[in-house]
Amino acid sequence: MADEAMIIRDISRDDFDQWAELFRGYREFYRLSPDDDVILRVWEWIHDESIEVRALVAVLDGQVVGFAHYRSFHRPASGTVGIYLDDLFTGPAARGAGVGQALLTSLGRLAGSEGRSVVRWITAADNATARRVYDKVATATPWVTYDLFPIRSAGRDA
């Protein structure tokens, strides 16, 4: 895979098949059920100008080998806007080739060119492989993440 230099670029409509294969692998890694509806929905989000989700892809030897899904987020405490990295994935054949680091570096450059205050993401504490890459390019924070799931009430007055 070292015949060509790695290219990081915005995703294009022509990337669907290769991106979808990678996104299936990403979802499998996180033990999410296979769901082509989700894949198609996210694909449309990426290309819908009214939705903030965007994507970069890493291309090596003409093949899409990784992706980064990201979006802007407002930071009221600082009065700034950052970039939130939702998903980062490298296909198995390209692991160890610097794909993740290249995607993160590109997001850092994008943040700089757009005047963003930070690129932020979360990862599992036990994701040691990814964390080795993250520790090279970013600073781990002391923050703990919580999820509050929607509360469905039985009726209007409940």
Protein Blocks (a to p, Z undefined) as FASTA:
>chain_A
ZZpccddddddfklmmmmmmmmmmmmmmnopacdfklmmmmmmmmmmmkbcbdcddddee
hiafbdcdddddddfknopacdddfbdcddfklgonlmmmmmmmmmmmmmmmnopabdcd
dddfklmmlmmmmmmmmccdfbdcddddddddfbfkZZ
